[in-house]
Amino acid sequence: MTHWEVHAVKYADRNERTRADSFLFDDNHDAPHAMDYYMWVLRRGAEVIVVDTGYDKAEATMRNRPIRMEPSEALAPFGIKPEDVTTVIVTHLHYDHAGGLHLFPNAKLHMQAAEMAYATGPCMCHDTLRMPFTSDHVCEAVKRLYSGQVVFYDGDAQVADGVTVHCIGGHSRGLQCVRVLTDAGWLVLASDAAHYYENFMAQKPFPIVVDLQNMLDGFATLRRLASSPDLIVPGHDPLVRQLFPVGVAPHITRLDQGPIKDIPQ
């Protein structure tokens, strides 16, 4: 089986954060703690799978969370046009992962049934749980459903040879990670099952959570799925760009050959 290339594509960052924004029960809660925002691109020959879509400048303005580049601009170094992408894996429907769905009009969305039920169900009556979602993004997923462009999964499933998804939940009810066969072994894109290395390495939960047990259990699932812990790639950690080599552009990091440095303990 031919292995996949995997690329982390940074499109935004938010540096005016503290550790209290990233970890429950952290003693050093006032210390600065930056966050990067990524999309991911899987390539194997002519095959392309995009994992999550980022969010655009309109969403950035609405939330006062600026982006460095539009998702389409971020993908340009690959020669990828969003309208040509036919497969998008949606790890979950939070604004920073599904805010660009409308930019990929010809893609089938691959997601967990639990995530659609969560984002359109009674949990959204609570402001705290609803906060990371934007109704337009959820409505875009529903529109895609009614046009036959959504593939639902219930737990573990194969999207393509060498690409599987696994429902973890915790941060969002239907959050799924993505497992990819690479030259370095089975690599796991954790998405928000682990925002940072420290989440799964030190068993520190992220504060935005719908099911704390699922989040904690998910840290062990990530380890089980990956060939080694250094092939677990957190969803928002700036360390990713230090541990893996630069890709085809300064904002792109190549993941599939493995890290070039050890994860700090």
C-alpha positions as a Markdown table, in Angstrom:
| # | Residue | x | y | z |
|---|---|---|---|---|
| 1 | Met | 0.0 | 0.0 | 0.0 |
| 2 | Thr | 1.3 | 3.4 | -0.9 |
| 3 | His | 1.6 | 5.7 | 2.1 |
| 4 | Trp | 0.2 | 9.1 | 2.5 |
| 5 | Glu | 1.8 | 12.5 | 2.8 |
| 6 | Val | 0.4 | 14.5 | 5.7 |
| 7 | His | 0.7 | 18.3 | 6.0 |
| 8 | Ala | -0.4 | 20.7 | 8.8 |
| 9 | Val | -1.5 | 24.0 | 7.3 |
| 10 | Lys | -1.4 | 26.9 | 9.7 |
| 11 | Tyr | -3.9 | 29.7 | 8.9 |
| 12 | Ala | -4.2 | 31.6 | 12.2 |
| 13 | Asp | -2.9 | 32.0 | 15.7 |
| 14 | Arg | -4.0 | 33.5 | 18.9 |
| 15 | Asn | -1.2 | 34.5 | 21.2 |
| 16 | Glu | -3.0 | 36.5 | 23.9 |
| 17 | Arg | -4.1 | 33.5 | 25.9 |
| 18 | Thr | -3.0 | 32.0 | 29.2 |
| 19 | Arg | -2.7 | 28.4 | 30.5 |
| 20 | Ala | -6.1 | 28.8 | 32.2 |
| 21 | Asp | -7.5 | 28.8 | 28.6 |
| 22 | Ser | -5.8 | 25.5 | 27.8 |
| 23 | Phe | -5.8 | 23.3 | 30.9 |
| 24 | Leu | -8.1 | 22.5 | 33.8 |
| 25 | Phe | -6.5 | 22.3 | 37.2 |
| 26 | Asp | -3.3 | 24.0 | 36.2 |
| 27 | Asp | -1.1 | 25.6 | 38.9 |
| 28 | Asn | 0.5 | 28.1 | 36.6 |
| 29 | His | -2.8 | 29.4 | 35.2 |
| 30 | Asp | -1.7 | 33.0 | 34.5 |
| 31 | Ala | 1.3 | 32.1 | 32.3 |
| 32 | Pro | 1.0 | 33.0 | 28.5 |
| 33 | His | 0.0 | 30.1 | 26.3 |
| 34 | Ala | -0.2 | 30.6 | 22.6 |
| 35 | Met | -2.5 | 28.6 | 20.2 |
| 36 | Asp | -2.1 | 27.8 | 16.5 |
| 37 | Tyr | -5.0 | 27.0 | 14.1 |
| 38 | Tyr | -4.5 | 24.3 | 11.5 |
| 39 | Met | -6.1 | 22.5 | 8.6 |
| 40 | Trp | -4.5 | 19.3 | 7.4 |
| 41 | Val | -3.9 | 17.9 | 3.9 |
| 42 | Leu | -3.5 | 14.2 | 3.0 |
| 43 | Arg | -2.0 | 13.4 | -0.4 |
| 44 | Arg | -1.3 | 10.1 | -2.1 |
| 45 | Gly | -0.5 | 10.5 | -5.8 |
| 46 | Ala | -3.5 | 12.3 | -7.3 |
| 47 | Glu | -5.7 | 11.7 | -4.2 |
| 48 | Val | -6.3 | 14.6 | -1.9 |
| 49 | Ile | -8.2 | 14.6 | 1.4 |
| 50 | Val | -8.7 | 17.7 | 3.4 |
| 51 | Val | -9.2 | 17.4 | 7.1 |
| 52 | Asp | -11.1 | 20.4 | 8.5 |
| 53 | Thr | -11.5 | 23.7 | 6.7 |
| 54 | Gly | -10.5 | 26.5 | 9.0 |
| 55 | Tyr | -12.6 | 29.6 | 9.1 |
| 56 | Asp | -12.7 | 32.7 | 6.9 |
| 57 | Lys | -12.3 | 36.4 | 7.4 |
| 58 | Ala | -16.0 | 37.0 | 7.9 |
| 59 | Glu | -16.0 | 34.6 | 10.9 |
| 60 | Ala | -12.7 | 36.1 | 12.1 |
| 61 | Thr | -14.4 | 39.5 | 12.1 |
| 62 | Met | -17.5 | 38.3 | 13.9 |
| 63 | Arg | -15.5 | 36.6 | 16.6 |
| 64 | Asn | -12.7 | 39.1 | 16.8 |
| 65 | Arg | -10.2 | 36.3 | 16.1 |
| 66 | Pro | -8.2 | 37.4 | 13.1 |
| 67 | Ile | -6.7 | 34.9 | 10.7 |
| 68 | Arg | -3.4 | 35.2 | 8.8 |
| 69 | Met | -4.8 | 33.8 | 5.6 |
| 70 | Glu | -8.0 | 32.6 | 4.0 |
| 71 | Pro | -8.3 | 28.8 | 3.8 |
| 72 | Ser | -8.1 | 28.9 | 0.0 |
| 73 | Glu | -4.9 | 31.0 | 0.2 |
| 74 | Ala | -3.4 | 28.6 | 2.7 |
| 75 | Leu | -3.9 | 25.6 | 0.4 |
| 76 | Ala | -2.5 | 27.4 | -2.7 |
| 77 | Pro | 1.1 | 26.1 | -2.4 |
| 78 | Phe | -0.2 | 22.6 | -3.0 |
| 79 | Gly | -2.0 | 23.8 | -6.2 |
| 80 | Ile | -5.2 | 22.8 | -4.6 |
| 81 | Lys | -8.4 | 24.7 | -5.4 |
| 82 | Pro | -11.1 | 24.2 | -2.8 |
| 83 | Glu | -13.8 | 23.6 | -5.4 |
| 84 | Asp | -11.7 | 20.7 | -6.8 |
| 85 | Val | -11.6 | 18.9 | -3.4 |
| 86 | Thr | -14.1 | 16.0 | -3.3 |
| 87 | Thr | -13.4 | 14.6 | 0.2 |
| 88 | Val | -13.4 | 16.6 | 3.5 |
| 89 | Ile | -13.1 | 14.9 | 6.9 |
| 90 | Val | -14.8 | 17.1 | 9.5 |
| 91 | Thr | -13.4 | 16.2 | 12.9 |
| 92 | His | -16.2 | 18.3 | 14.5 |
| 93 | Leu | -18.4 | 21.3 | 13.7 |
| 94 | His | -16.8 | 23.9 | 15.9 |
| 95 | Tyr | -16.2 | 27.2 | 14.0 |
| 96 | Asp | -12.5 | 26.9 | 13.6 |
| 97 | His | -12.8 | 23.4 | 12.1 |
| 98 | Ala | -15.9 | 23.8 | 10.0 |
| 99 | Gly | -16.0 | 27.5 | 9.3 |
| 100 | Gly | -14.8 | 27.0 | 5.7 |
| 101 | Leu | -17.2 | 24.2 | 4.6 |
| 102 | His | -18.9 | 26.6 | 2.1 |
| 103 | Leu | -15.6 | 27.0 | 0.4 |
| 104 | Phe | -15.6 | 23.3 | -0.6 |
| 105 | Pro | -18.9 | 23.0 | -2.5 |
| 106 | Asn | -18.1 | 19.8 | -4.3 |
| 107 | Ala | -16.8 | 17.8 | -1.3 |
| 108 | Lys | -18.5 | 15.0 | 0.5 |
| 109 | Leu | -18.2 | 15.6 | 4.2 |
| 110 | His | -17.2 | 12.6 | 6.4 |
| 111 | Met | -18.3 | 13.0 | 10.0 |
| 112 | Gln | -19.7 | 11.3 | 13.0 |
| 113 | Ala | -23.5 | 11.0 | 13.2 |
| 114 | Ala | -23.1 | 12.0 | 16.9 |
| 115 | Glu | -21.7 | 15.3 | 15.9 |
| 116 | Met | -24.6 | 16.3 | 13.7 |
| 117 | Ala | -27.0 | 15.2 | 16.4 |
| 118 | Tyr | -25.1 | 17.2 | 19.0 |
| 119 | Ala | -24.9 | 20.4 | 17.0 |
| 120 | Thr | -28.6 | 20.4 | 16.1 |
| 121 | Gly | -30.0 | 19.0 | 19.4 |
| 122 | Pro | -31.0 | 20.1 | 22.8 |
| 123 | Cys | -27.4 | 20.6 | 24.1 |
| 124 | Met | -27.4 | 23.8 | 21.9 |
| 125 | Cys | -29.9 | 25.3 | 24.3 |
| 126 | His | -26.9 | 26.0 | 26.6 |
| 127 | Asp | -24.9 | 29.1 | 25.8 |
| 128 | Thr | -21.7 | 27.6 | 27.0 |
| 129 | Leu | -22.0 | 24.5 | 24.8 |
| 130 | Arg | -23.2 | 26.5 | 21.8 |
| 131 | Met | -20.4 | 29.1 | 22.0 |
| 132 | Pro | -17.9 | 27.2 | 19.8 |
| 133 | Phe | -20.5 | 26.6 | 17.0 |
| 134 | Thr | -21.7 | 29.1 | 14.4 |
| 135 | Ser | -25.2 | 28.4 | 13.1 |
| 136 | Asp | -24.2 | 29.1 | 9.4 |
| 137 | His | -21.6 | 26.4 | 9.5 |
| 138 | Val | -24.0 | 23.8 | 11.0 |
| 139 | Cys | -26.6 | 24.8 | 8.4 |
| 140 | Glu | -24.1 | 24.3 | 5.7 |
| 141 | Ala | -23.5 | 20.8 | 6.9 |
| 142 | Val | -27.3 | 20.2 | 7.0 |
| 143 | Lys | -27.6 | 21.6 | 3.4 |
| 144 | Arg | -24.8 | 19.2 | 2.3 |
| 145 | Leu | -26.7 | 16.4 | 3.9 |
| 146 | Tyr | -29.9 | 17.2 | 1.9 |
| 147 | Ser | -27.9 | 17.3 | -1.3 |
| 148 | Gly | -26.4 | 13.8 | -0.6 |
| 149 | Gln | -22.9 | 15.1 | 0.3 |
| 150 | Val | -22.5 | 13.7 | 3.8 |
| 151 | Val | -21.1 | 10.3 | 4.8 |
| 152 | Phe | -21.9 | 9.5 | 8.5 |
| 153 | Tyr | -20.0 | 7.2 | 10.7 |
| 154 | Asp | -20.8 | 5.7 | 14.1 |
| 155 | Gly | -17.4 | 5.1 | 15.8 |
| 156 | Asp | -14.5 | 3.6 | 13.9 |
| 157 | Ala | -14.5 | 3.6 | 10.1 |
| 158 | Gln | -12.3 | 3.6 | 7.0 |
| 159 | Val | -12.5 | 6.7 | 4.7 |
| 160 | Ala | -9.8 | 5.4 | 2.3 |
| 161 | Asp | -7.1 | 2.8 | 2.2 |
| 162 | Gly | -4.8 | 3.9 | 5.0 |
| 163 | Val | -7.1 | 6.5 | 6.4 |
| 164 | Thr | -9.5 | 5.8 | 9.3 |
| 165 | Val | -11.6 | 7.9 | 11.7 |
| 166 | His | -12.3 | 7.2 | 15.3 |
| 167 | Cys | -15.0 | 8.8 | 17.5 |
| 168 | Ile | -13.5 | 10.1 | 20.7 |
| 169 | Gly | -16.0 | 12.8 | 21.9 |
| 170 | Gly | -15.2 | 14.7 | 25.0 |
| 171 | His | -14.5 | 18.2 | 23.6 |
| 172 | Ser | -17.5 | 17.9 | 21.3 |
| 173 | Arg | -20.0 | 14.9 | 21.3 |
| 174 | Gly | -19.0 | 13.6 | 17.9 |
| 175 | Leu | -15.3 | 14.7 | 17.8 |
| 176 | Gln | -13.2 | 12.2 | 15.7 |
| 177 | Cys | -9.5 | 11.8 | 15.2 |
| 178 | Val | -7.9 | 10.7 | 11.9 |
| 179 | Arg | -5.4 | 7.9 | 11.7 |
| 180 | Val | -3.2 | 7.9 | 8.6 |
| 181 | Leu | -0.7 | 5.3 | 7.3 |
| 182 | Thr | 2.6 | 7.1 | 6.6 |
| 183 | Asp | 6.3 | 6.3 | 5.9 |
| 184 | Ala | 6.9 | 6.8 | 9.7 |
| 185 | Gly | 4.0 | 4.5 | 10.7 |
| 186 | Trp | 0.4 | 5.2 | 11.8 |
| 187 | Leu | 0.1 | 8.9 | 12.5 |
| 188 | Val | -2.8 | 10.3 | 14.4 |
| 189 | Leu | -4.2 | 13.7 | 13.7 |
| 190 | Ala | -5.8 | 14.3 | 17.2 |
| 191 | Ser | -7.6 | 17.4 | 16.2 |
| 192 | Asp | -9.2 | 18.6 | 19.5 |
| 193 | Ala | -9.0 | 15.3 | 21.2 |
| 194 | Ala | -5.7 | 16.8 | 22.3 |
| 195 | His | -5.2 | 20.5 | 21.6 |
| 196 | Tyr | -1.7 | 20.4 | 23.0 |
| 197 | Tyr | 0.9 | 17.7 | 23.7 |
| 198 | Glu | 0.5 | 18.5 | 27.3 |
| 199 | Asn | -3.2 | 17.5 | 27.3 |
| 200 | Phe | -2.5 | 13.8 | 26.5 |
| 201 | Met | 1.0 | 13.5 | 28.0 |
| 202 | Ala | 0.1 | 15.0 | 31.4 |
| 203 | Gln | -3.6 | 13.9 | 31.4 |
| 204 | Lys | -4.7 | 17.6 | 31.6 |
| 205 | Pro | -8.2 | 18.2 | 30.2 |
| 206 | Phe | -9.0 | 21.2 | 28.0 |
| 207 | Pro | -11.6 | 23.5 | 29.5 |
| 208 | Ile | -14.1 | 23.3 | 26.7 |
| 209 | Val | -15.7 | 19.9 | 27.3 |
| 210 | Val | -19.0 | 18.2 | 27.1 |
| 211 | Asp | -17.9 | 14.8 | 28.6 |
| 212 | Leu | -14.8 | 14.8 | 30.8 |
| 213 | Gln | -14.6 | 11.1 | 31.0 |
| 214 | Asn | -14.6 | 10.7 | 27.2 |
| 215 | Met | -11.9 | 13.4 | 26.9 |
| 216 | Leu | -9.7 | 11.6 | 29.5 |
| 217 | Asp | -10.3 | 8.1 | 27.9 |
| 218 | Gly | -9.6 | 9.6 | 24.5 |
| 219 | Phe | -6.0 | 10.4 | 25.5 |
| 220 | Ala | -5.4 | 6.6 | 25.9 |
| 221 | Thr | -7.2 | 6.0 | 22.5 |
| 222 | Leu | -4.8 | 8.3 | 20.8 |
| 223 | Arg | -1.8 | 6.4 | 22.1 |
| 224 | Arg | -3.4 | 3.1 | 21.1 |
| 225 | Leu | -4.0 | 4.2 | 17.5 |
| 226 | Ala | -0.6 | 5.8 | 16.9 |
| 227 | Ser | 2.5 | 3.7 | 16.1 |
| 228 | Ser | 4.4 | 5.8 | 18.7 |
| 229 | Pro | 3.5 | 8.8 | 20.9 |
| 230 | Asp | 5.6 | 11.1 | 18.7 |
| 231 | Leu | 3.2 | 10.4 | 15.8 |
| 232 | Ile | 0.3 | 11.9 | 17.8 |
| 233 | Val | -0.2 | 15.4 | 16.3 |
| 234 | Pro | -2.2 | 17.8 | 18.6 |
| 235 | Gly | -4.8 | 20.0 | 17.0 |
| 236 | His | -3.5 | 23.5 | 18.1 |
| 237 | Asp | 0.0 | 23.2 | 19.5 |
| 238 | Pro | 2.7 | 25.6 | 18.2 |
| 239 | Leu | 5.3 | 23.0 | 19.1 |
| 240 | Val | 4.2 | 21.0 | 16.1 |
| 241 | Arg | 6.0 | 23.5 | 13.9 |
| 242 | Gln | 9.2 | 23.1 | 15.9 |
| 243 | Leu | 9.2 | 19.3 | 16.1 |
| 244 | Phe | 8.4 | 18.6 | 12.4 |
| 245 | Pro | 10.1 | 20.0 | 9.3 |
| 246 | Val | 8.9 | 22.9 | 7.2 |
| 247 | Gly | 6.8 | 21.9 | 4.2 |
| 248 | Val | 6.2 | 23.5 | 0.8 |
| 249 | Ala | 5.7 | 26.9 | 2.3 |
| 250 | Pro | 6.6 | 28.6 | 5.6 |
| 251 | His | 3.0 | 28.1 | 7.1 |
| 252 | Ile | 3.0 | 24.4 | 6.2 |
| 253 | Thr | 4.6 | 21.6 | 8.2 |
| 254 | Arg | 5.4 | 18.1 | 6.8 |
| 255 | Leu | 4.3 | 15.4 | 9.2 |
| 256 | Asp | 4.5 | 12.1 | 7.4 |
| 257 | Gln | 8.3 | 11.6 | 7.8 |
| 258 | Gly | 8.1 | 11.9 | 11.5 |
| 259 | Pro | 9.4 | 14.5 | 13.9 |
| 260 | Ile | 13.0 | 15.9 | 13.6 |
| 261 | Lys | 13.1 | 16.6 | 17.4 |
| 262 | Asp | 11.9 | 14.8 | 20.5 |
| 263 | Ile | 8.8 | 16.0 | 22.2 |
| 264 | Pro | 9.8 | 18.0 | 25.3 |
| 265 | Gln | 8.9 | 16.1 | 28.5 |
